[in-house]
Amino acid sequence: MKKIAFYGKGGIGKSTTASNVSAAFSEMGKKVCQIGCDPKNDSTRLLLGHICKQTVLDAVRDSETGEVAAEDIIHTGFHGIKCIEAGGPEPGVGCAGRGIIVALDLLRSLSTLEEEDIILYDVLGDVVCGGFAVPIREGYATDIYIVSSGELMSLYAANNIAKGIQKFAARGKVRLGGIIGNSRNVMQEKELLEEFAQRLNARLIQFIPRDRSVNQAEVNRQTVIEWAPDSAQADVYRNLAKKITDNNELNVPTPLTFAELENLVMKYGNE
């Protein structure tokens, strides 16, 4: 079983990328489960065709006995993909990170995912909060991929995530599998991301070009794999899924200082 997590700055396209990669995994004949670790519970929207109607924390809150069955929280999406949303508190109330801890502990106790070939955790934002670090801290995921554009703040978040991976790698099996470049049409973006990945002791495993089909698919609540299966963009996600499946080059990252990061961005932005 491959246990994967996608991290990256909020709004960088993790959920879109994760859902398309999950869809591509399923096309390959893999048994896939995608777990959304975000209180917005929108990670699996493109796979289900709607916002998940029952998150793990919803089920916990609604249970009079405190017991939750697997069928209460596992939903079936595109191509048979299992979809789970951790859920979280209402905006402005409670700790979203704590919600993820409760949800993942419950999933572990249910032992519902032991037959899957691939489990993909789609994790909100940075790893500054201990709750969002749970997938890598507690060994739920071992292969970490960081989704980033060539924008400074996206790279800053990616570098922070690499610091977290470096810390937890010292006491466990977690490793960085690579950087997934999700283009924002920044100047020399691919070259910038390639050097950033190299300096992190990683590689740019895939560069995803900005394409209108992604937005069209999202509006129709589908992945590109489902909406435009014969498109070049769908093949980009298929290539990424295959690279992740075959990837044995997982490393402990070597994060940059902020000054080094700024200089790297300036190098490509001024050329």
ZALOPA-406209 format. One record per residue: x, y, z of N, C-alpha, C in turn. Coordinates in steps of 0.02 Angstrom, whole numbers, plus 50000, padded with zeros to 5 digits. Example, Ala and Ser with C-alpha at 12.3 -4.5 7.8 and 13.67 -1.06 7.14 Angstrom:
% residues 2
506604971650390506154977550390506604983550390;506424988850354506844994750357506455000250394;
This chain:
% residues 271
500424994050000500005000050000500445006350000;500275011049956500605017449957500195022349997;500515025750044500175030750086500465037550070;500075041450035500305047750006499945053650038;500295059250043499975065450064500185071150019;499695075250000499825081449963499775087250011;500305091250013500315097350053500445103250007;500345109250033500475115249995500075121150021;500235126949998499895133150018499145132650003;498735135550046498025135650034497855138949968;497425135849929497215138749865497685137249807;498195133149818498675131749765498435126449716;497905122949732497635117849687497755110749710;497855109749775497985102949801497395098349787;496795100649804496215096249798496065094449726;496125099249681496035097849610496545092849585;497175094049605497705089449585497605082549615;497445082349680497345075949714496775072049682;496215075349668495635071849639495785069149570;496145073049529496315070649463496815064849465;497285065249513497765059749520497415053449547;496945054349594496565048549618496165045349561;495865049549519495495046949462495955043149415;496555045749404497035042349361497265035749392;497375035649458497555029449492497005024149481;496385026249487495825021549480495785018749409;495945022949360495965020549291496495015149281;497015015449322497565010549318497375004049352;496775003749381496544997749414496714997549488;496935003149517497105003449588496475004549630;496475001649690495965003149739496195009349777;495805014649772496015021149796495545023949848;495825027149899495435031049947495745037949954;495345043049945495575049949955495265052650019;495685055250063495465057850127495595065350130;495075069250134495135076450139495245078650211;495795082150224495945084550291495885092150292;495275094450285495135101650281494425102650306;494315107450352493645108450378493125110550326;493355112950268492885114750215492565108650184;492845102750196492635096250168492485096450094;492925099650055492825100149983493345096349942;493785092549975494305088949939494035084149887;493495080649905493235075249863492645077449819;492515083949816491935086549778491945084349705;492525084449673492555082749602492475075249591;492625071349642492535064049636491825061949650;491505065349698490815063649717490305067249673;490505072949644490035077049606489645081849650;489825082249713489495086749760489925087149824;489785091949866490115092349931489915086349973;490395083350006490265077550048489735079250101;489215075250104488645076750148488735074350219;489215070050231489325067450299490065066450311;490365070950350491075070350366491155065850427;491785064150442491915060050501491675063550564;491835070050570491635073650630490875074750633;490545075250575489815075450574489535069050606;489815063450584489585056950609489705056250684;490275058750707490425058550779489935062850818;489795068750793489335073250828488625070650828;488425067250774487735064850767487605058350804;488145054850823488065048350855487875049250929;487345045950949487125046351018487575042151063;487865036851035488275032351074489025033851068;489205038051020489905039451008490225034550960;489835029450939490095024450892489915026450821;490395025450776490305027250705490495021150663;490065019350616490195013750571490535016250507;490905011850476491275013650415490815016350361;490225013250354489765015450301489485022450313;489565025050374489325031750389489795037050361;490415035350350490915040350332491285039050267;491195033150237491525031550174491005032150118;491155036550070490705037850014491055035649949;490665033249902490945030849839490885036049785;491455037649754491475042649701491645039649634;491895043849590492065041949522492485035549520;492285030949477492665024849464492775020749527;492315021349575492355017249635492835019749688;493085025849681493565028649730493215029849796;493515027549851493245028949917493425036049937;492925039749961493025046749978492835047950051;493295050950088493175052450159493375059650172;492965063150209493125069950230493165070150306;493725072650332493805073150405493305077950434;493185083650400492735088650425493065092950478;492665097150511492945101550561492405105750593;492605110350636492115114550670491835119850623;491305123250645491045128950608491565134450607;491575138650554492065144050551492045148450613;492635149650641492695153850700492585150250766;492465143650762492325139850823492765133550824;493135132650877493525126450884494165126350843;494505120750846495155119950814495105114850757;495235117050696495195112550639495715107050643;496315108850667496845103850673496655098350721;496335100250776496105095250824495585090650792;495165093450749494675089350714494995084050671;495545085750639495895080850597496185075250640;496445076950698496715071850743496165066850763;495585069450782495025065150802494815060750743;494755063750684494515060050625494995054450606;495635055850603496125050750582496205045250634;496165047050697496185041950750495595037150743;495005039950727494415035750718494485031150658;494745033750603494845029650544495325023850558;495845025350595496325020050613495995014650655;495575016550702495245011750746494755007350708;494475009950654493985006150615494315000950569;494955002050554495324997450510494944996250444;494715001650414494285001150355494665001550289;495315003350292495665004850230496245000150216;496234994350248496804989850242496864986450174;496314986450135496334983050070496484987850013;496574994150027496704999049974497414998549948;497505000049884498175000349854498505007049868;498085012349869498345019049878497875023049922;498145026249973497775030950014498105037750004;497695042649984497955049349970497635054350019;498045057450060497815062550107497915069450075;497385073250072497405080050045497355084750105;497925087950122497985091450186498005099050176;497615102450216497575109750213498245113050230;498445117650187498965122550202499625119950227;499885123450276500555122350302500555117050357;501135115650386501175110850441501345114350507;501225120850510501365124450572500915121850629;500285120550613499815117850662499945110350670;499975108050732500105101050746499585096350717;498955098650714498425094450686498535092850613;498745097750574498855096650503499485092750490;499925092350540500525088350533500405080950549;499815079350575499675072450596499815067250542;499595068250479499725062950429500455061050423;500915065850432501625063950427501925062350496;501675065650548501955064550615501795057650642;501175055350627500945048950655501015043150606;501315044350548501445038950501500855036950459;500335040950456499775039450412500005039650339;500435044450324500725044950257501475044950261;501795041750212502525041450211502825044950151;502435045350096502685048450034502345055350028;502725060650037502435067350038502595070949973;502095073949944502175078049884501925085149899;502325090049880502145097049892501925100249827;501315102849827501055106349769501235113749775;501545116549724501765123449727501775126649658;501665133049656501785136949596502465140249603;502635144749557503265148349562503195154949599;502625156149630502525162349668502885161849735;503125167449759503535167449820503185164449880;502565166349893502225163949952502055156449947;501945154149887501845146949877502485143149891;503045145849867503695142749881503875143149955;503685148649986503815149550058503445144050098;502805142850080502425137550114502745130750100;502945129650038503255123250020503895122150060;504275127450069504905126950107504765125450180;504235128450208504035126950277503825119750285;503455117350236503235110250238503845105650236;504335107550195504955103550191505305103450259;505275108950296505575109050364505215103950409;504555103550403504185098750443504365091550424;504425090350359504605083550337505295081750362;505765086550358506445085350382506445083350456;506035086850495505995085550566505735078550580;505175076750549504865070250563505225064450530;505615065850478506005060550445506535057750492;506745061850540507265059650586507035054050632;506365053250638506115048050684505605043450651;505565043650585505075039350552505245038250478;504765035550441504875033650371504665039050322;504395044650347504145049750302504715052750260;504575053650195505065056550149504705060950098;505085065450068504825069750016504895066249949;504315065349915504325062049850504465066749792;504335073149803504465078049750504005084049754;504135088749709503725094749702503285093849641;502645095449650502165095549594502055102849577;502275104849518502195111749498501505112949468;501105117249499500445118949473500485126149448;500515126849383500715133249353500235138949367;500535144849379500165151149383500435156049331;500785153349282501075157249227501565162549252;501955160849303502495165149327503075164649278;503445170049272504025170249227504515164649242;504695160849192505165155249197504975150449254;504345149149260504085145549318504355138449324;504365134849268504605127949271505335127649291;505745132049263506455132149279506565133949352;506175138649378506215140649448506045134749493;505505131249477505295125549518505795119849515;506095118949457506605113649450507205115049496;507435121349497508005122949540507805122749614;507205125249629506965124949698506945117649723;506675113149682506645106149701507335103149710;507785104849665508475102249669508805104449734;508695110749753509015113349813508685110549876;508085107949869507745104549925507955097249931;508405095049887508585087949883507995083849859;507645086449809507065083149781507065084149705;506505083049674506455084249603505755086849587;505705090349531505045092449506504755086349470;504305082849505504065076549477503575077649420;503235083349420502775084849365502635092349364;502625095349306502405102249297501725102149263;501225104949296500545104849270500395111649240;500315112049174500195118549143499495121149160;499425127649158498775130749170498345129649108;497755126949118497335125149061496595126349077;496235128849028495535130649037495105124649055;495305118749033494905112749045494835111149120;495325113349160495295112049232494715115949262;494655122349244494105126349269493435123849244;493405121949180492775119349152492555113049189;493025108649203492855102449239492615104049309;492945108749343492755110549411492045113449413;491885117749365491215120649362490685115149355;490865109849320490405104249310490495098849363;490865100449416490965095949473491255089249454;491745089549410492075083449387492835084549383;493205079049384493915079449369494005080349294;494595082449274494755082849203494745075749173;494965070949212494965063949189494265061749167;493755064049203493065062249186492775066949134;492905073549141492595078549097492895078549027;493545078049024493895078248958494415072748956;494205066448955494675060848962495195060348906;495045063248847495505062748791495945068948784;495915073448832496285079748827497015078848848;497435083548826498135083448845498205084448921;497755088548950497795089849021497655083449062;497175079449038497035073149072497655068649071;498015068749016498625064649011499175067149058;499185073649072499665076349120499555073149189;498915072849209498755069749273498905062249273;498775059049217498935051849212499685050649218;500075055049186500805054449191501045055349263;500735060149297500915061349367500755055249410;500165052349399499965046449438500455040749427;500665039749365501145034349351501825035749383;502035042049381502685043749412502655042649487;502105044349519502035043249591502035035749606;501685031949566501655024649576502345021549571;502755023949524503415020949511503975024249552;503815029449589504345033449621504675029949679;505325028949673505725026249728506255031349751;506225037349723506715042549741506425047249794;506365044649854506095048649909506665050549955;506695056949974507275059450010507075063750070;507555064850114507475069650169507645076550140;507195081350144507305087850113507825092050150;508115096850114508585101650141508315108650129;507895111150175507555117550164508045123450156;507805128650122508185134750111508035139650167;508485144550176508315150250218507865154850178;507525159450213507085163950176507475168450129;508075170450150508495174650106508685170850042;508855164350050509015160249991508405159549946;507825158849976507215158149937507065164549898;507135170249931507025176649897507515177649839;508135175849850508645176649797508495172049738;508245166149753508075161449699507505164249657;506995166949689506425169849652506655175849611;507075179949640507335185849605507755183849544;508125178449550508545176049496508135174749433;507575171449441507165169749383506675175349364;506485179349414506025184749399506335190649364;507005191149368507355196849338507695195149272;507675188749253508005186749190507545187749130;
